[in-house]
Amino acid sequence: MKKSVEEDVFIPLYPKSTVEDKSSLRSKFQERRFWSAVKLLSNVTLWDGIIQEDKVRDLGLSKLLNRYLLLNILNTPLGLDNIEKCNKVVACLPERWFQDLKGGSTLPELLNFSQHLLQ
């Protein structure tokens, strides 16, 4: 999994003017790469409870979410597309990770994502 996250994930960042046109090849390519990385996040988090939680959180949150997915989400204009991306990411996260958290707090790896959701 580590090799796949470190070597296979690639989400290009294009200027907003380039990807605003949803029919452009660059926009379509960027979207395919984003959704491929979300699928990988989902697959990584499925291993929670089977392998060490800190390994799963490192790969899924520190590497995939914060390094790749969040950059794309932050560059997506606010609206339905952004909401859909955020919903899909949240759906990948195991509920067990949040059971012992106090109200209003989150996992340290999710601080930037949480701030985006609050906006």
Residue pairs with C-beta under 8 A, 6 or more apart in sequence:
1 43
1 44
1 47
1 59
2 59
4 40
5 40
5 44
5 59
5 63
5 64
6 63
8 40
9 33
9 36
9 37
9 40
9 64
9 68
10 33
11 30
11 33
11 34
11 37
11 68
11 69
11 71
11 72
12 26
12 29
12 30
12 33
13 30
13 71
13 72
13 75
14 26
14 27
14 30
16 75
16 77
18 24
18 26
18 27
19 26
19 27
19 30
19 75
20 27
20 77
21 27
22 28
30 72
34 69
34 72
34 85
37 64
37 68
37 69
38 69
38 85
38 88
38 89
38 92
40 64
41 60
41 64
41 65
41 69
41 89
41 92
42 91
42 92
44 56
44 59
44 60
44 64
45 56
45 60
45 92
45 93
45 94
47 56
48 56
48 94
48 96
48 97
49 94
49 96
53 97
57 97
57 107
57 109
60 92
61 107
61 109
61 110
62 109
65 89
65 109
65 110
65 113
66 109
66 112
66 113
69 85
69 89
70 112
70 113
70 116
72 85
73 82
73 85
73 86
73 89
73 113
73 116
74 116
76 82
76 85
78 119
86 113
86 116
86 117
89 113
97 107
98 106
98 107
101 107
106 114
